[in-house]
Amino acid sequence: MDGLLIALFNIIVIDLTLSGDNAVVIGMAVRKLPPRQKRVAILAGGGLAIALRIALTAVATFLLTVPLLRAVGGLVLLWITYHLITADDDSGHTTNVEGNSHLWDAMRTIIIADVTMSTDNVLAVGAAAHGDIPLLIFGLTLSMAILVMGGTIVSVLMSKIGWLVYVGAGVLVVLAGEMIASDTWLLERGWLPEEGWVPWALTAAGAVLVVAAIVLKRRRRDRARHAMQHAAALAVEPDTVDARTLPGAPLS
């Protein structure tokens, strides 16, 4: 009985500790959706993510042997951060079809991010459960509850306090740096030193990369917008010209 209680306690602590970052992603992904679509995205996206966690748990030992797993996961997380920040650039008044596409886009982001970030959670919960299937199912179910509640709270806060989006992006960039710095394949080959400054250096490099990509995209967007405005002005200009001033026009 004592062993069961200890295992339960360990699983709860692990879920509370490791599910916070996932909740930040969910909150950022759904913050612009209408309330009904927000609930659908959180529940459906979170449910599918948990199903994939169960599948990952079955091959947890194999995951530890995959080269560059955490490094690639860190890079994917940087892409997700860029995607979540620039999603507002293309937002606006949307039709139902566009709204549905945004719903699927949010669900896809939630699933990709959760699978990318959940290796630690899957391995830790699996180890804490000690092969006990009911305990494992409890741990994964608890993580889903934390994701749903945490993601809902984060999305509400971010919709009311806009600058929190950038705080969330900072959390994800830091996590990406830590994931890359802890990649076993890179460490074993000496490509990354096991020093405390390495995660922060990778975090800074990742932040520069994400910011540069955001600036480039927004500059391209602004140039395209100015070109469209210029073309629209040229299209309207002939209608505003007095025909009597054109070459060859008869004198009055």
C-alpha positions in Angstrom: 0.0 0.0 0.0 2.8 2.4 0.9 4.4 1.7 -2.5 1.2 2.4 -4.3 0.8 5.8 -2.5 4.4 6.7 -3.2 3.9 5.9 -6.9 0.7 7.9 -7.0 2.5 10.8 -5.4 5.4 10.6 -7.8 3.1 10.5 -10.8 1.1 13.6 -9.6 4.3 15.6 -9.0 5.7 14.6 -12.4 2.6 15.6 -14.2 2.3 18.9 -12.4 6.0 19.6 -13.1 6.2 18.5 -16.7 2.8 19.4 -18.1 3.1 23.2 -17.5 5.0 23.9 -20.8 2.4 21.8 -22.7 -0.4 23.9 -21.2 1.4 27.1 -22.4 1.4 25.8 -26.0 -2.2 24.9 -25.8 -3.2 28.3 -24.4 -1.2 30.1 -27.1 -2.6 27.9 -29.9 -6.3 28.5 -29.1 -6.2 32.0 -27.7 -7.8 33.5 -30.9 -10.5 30.9 -31.4 -14.2 31.5 -30.6 -15.2 29.9 -27.2 -16.9 26.8 -28.8 -13.9 26.1 -31.1 -11.5 26.7 -28.3 -13.2 24.0 -26.2 -13.2 21.6 -29.2 -9.5 22.3 -29.9 -8.4 21.8 -26.3 -10.5 18.6 -25.7 -9.9 17.0 -29.1 -6.3 18.1 -29.5 -5.5 17.2 -25.9 -7.3 13.8 -26.2 -5.4 12.9 -29.4 -2.1 14.0 -27.8 -2.8 11.8 -24.8 -3.5 8.8 -27.1 -0.2 9.4 -28.8 1.5 9.6 -25.3 0.1 6.1 -24.6 1.6 4.9 -27.9 4.9 6.6 -27.0 4.9 4.9 -23.6 4.8 1.5 -25.3 8.0 2.3 -27.1 9.6 4.4 -24.4 12.8 2.2 -24.3 13.2 2.6 -28.0 12.8 6.3 -27.9 15.9 6.5 -25.7 18.0 5.1 -28.6 16.8 7.4 -31.3 19.7 9.7 -32.4 19.1 13.4 -32.1 15.6 12.9 -30.8 15.7 15.8 -28.3 17.7 18.1 -30.6 15.2 17.7 -33.4 12.4 18.2 -30.8 14.0 21.4 -29.7 14.2 22.7 -33.3 10.5 21.7 -33.8 9.6 23.7 -30.7 11.4 26.8 -32.1 9.3 26.4 -35.3 6.1 26.1 -33.2 7.1 29.2 -31.2 7.6 31.1 -34.5 4.3 29.8 -35.8 2.3 30.8 -32.7 3.7 34.3 -32.6 3.2 35.0 -36.4 -0.3 33.4 -36.4 -1.7 36.9 -35.4 -0.1 38.4 -38.5 -2.6 36.6 -40.8 -5.6 36.8 -38.4 -8.5 39.1 -38.9 -12.2 38.8 -39.7 -12.6 35.3 -40.9 -15.4 33.3 -42.5 -16.6 30.0 -41.1 -14.5 28.0 -43.4 -11.4 30.0 -42.4 -12.4 29.6 -38.7 -12.6 25.9 -39.2 -9.1 25.9 -40.8 -7.8 27.8 -37.8 -9.4 25.2 -35.5 -7.6 22.3 -37.3 -4.4 24.4 -37.3 -4.6 24.8 -33.5 -5.3 21.1 -33.0 -2.4 20.2 -35.2 -0.1 22.6 -33.3 -1.2 21.1 -29.9 -0.6 17.5 -31.1 2.8 18.2 -32.6 4.0 20.2 -29.6 2.7 17.7 -27.1 4.4 14.8 -28.9 7.6 16.8 -29.2 7.7 17.9 -25.5 6.3 14.8 -23.9 9.3 12.4 -24.0 10.3 13.4 -20.5 6.7 13.1 -19.2 6.2 9.7 -20.8 9.5 8.2 -19.6 9.0 9.7 -16.1 5.4 8.5 -15.6 6.3 5.1 -17.1 9.2 4.8 -14.6 7.0 5.9 -11.7 4.3 3.4 -12.5 6.8 0.5 -12.5 4.9 -1.3 -15.2 1.5 -1.0 -13.4 -0.9 -0.4 -16.2 -3.7 1.2 -14.1 -1.2 3.6 -12.5 0.1 4.4 -16.0 -3.4 5.1 -17.3 -4.0 7.2 -14.2 -0.9 9.2 -14.8 -1.7 9.9 -18.5 -5.3 10.8 -17.6 -4.2 13.2 -15.0 -1.8 14.8 -17.4 -4.7 15.4 -19.8 -6.8 17.0 -17.1 -3.8 19.3 -16.3 -3.4 20.1 -20.0 -7.1 21.0 -20.4 -7.4 23.1 -17.2 -4.0 24.7 -17.7 -4.5 25.4 -21.4 -7.9 27.0 -20.7 -6.5 29.3 -18.0 -3.5 30.3 -20.1 -5.7 31.0 -23.2 -8.0 33.2 -21.2 -5.1 35.1 -19.7 -3.4 35.6 -23.0 -6.6 36.8 -24.7 -6.9 39.5 -22.0 -3.2 40.4 -21.5 -1.6 40.4 -25.0 2.1 40.6 -23.8 1.7 37.2 -22.1 2.0 35.6 -25.5 5.7 36.7 -25.6 6.2 35.4 -22.1 4.9 32.1 -23.3 7.1 32.2 -26.3 10.1 32.9 -24.0 9.2 29.8 -22.0 9.1 27.6 -25.1 12.4 29.0 -26.4 14.1 28.2 -23.1 12.7 24.7 -23.2 13.9 24.3 -26.7 17.5 25.3 -25.7 17.3 22.8 -22.8 16.1 20.0 -25.0 18.9 20.5 -27.5 21.6 20.9 -24.8 20.5 17.6 -23.2 20.5 15.5 -26.4 22.4 12.3 -25.5 23.6 11.7 -29.0 25.3 15.1 -29.2 26.7 14.8 -25.7 28.2 11.4 -26.2 30.1 12.5 -29.2 31.4 15.6 -27.6 29.6 17.9 -30.0 28.1 19.8 -27.0 30.0 20.3 -23.7 28.2 19.4 -20.5 28.4 22.9 -19.1 25.8 24.9 -17.4 26.1 27.8 -19.8 25.3 25.6 -22.9 21.5 25.6 -22.5 21.4 29.3 -22.1 23.7 29.8 -25.1 21.4 27.6 -27.2 18.4 29.5 -25.8 19.9 32.8 -26.9 20.7 31.4 -30.3 17.2 30.0 -30.7 15.7 33.4 -29.6 17.7 35.2 -32.2 16.7 32.7 -34.9 13.0 33.0 -34.0 13.1 36.8 -33.8 14.9 37.1 -37.1 12.4 34.8 -38.8 9.5 36.9 -37.4 11.1 40.2 -38.6 11.7 38.8 -42.1 8.1 37.6 -42.4 6.6 40.9 -41.2 8.8 42.8 -43.6 7.7 40.7 -46.5 4.1 41.1 -45.3 4.5 44.9 -45.1 6.1 45.1 -48.6 3.3 43.0 -50.1 0.7 45.2 -48.4 2.4 48.4 -49.7 2.6 46.9 -53.2 -1.2 46.1 -53.1 -2.0 49.6 -51.9 0.1 51.1 -54.6 -1.5 48.9 -57.3 -5.0 49.9 -55.9 -4.0 53.5 -56.1 -2.9 53.2 -59.7 -6.1 51.4 -60.6 -8.2 54.2 -59.1 -6.1 57.1 -60.5 -7.4 57.1 -64.1 -11.0 57.6 -62.9 -9.9 60.7 -61.1 -8.1 62.3 -64.1 -9.9 65.0 -66.0 -10.4 63.8 -69.6 -9.9 67.3 -70.9 -6.3 67.3 -69.8 -5.4 64.2 -71.7 -3.2 64.6 -74.9 -5.4 64.9 -78.0 -8.5 65.9 -76.1 -10.6 68.5 -78.0 -10.3 72.1 -76.7 -13.5 73.5 -75.2 
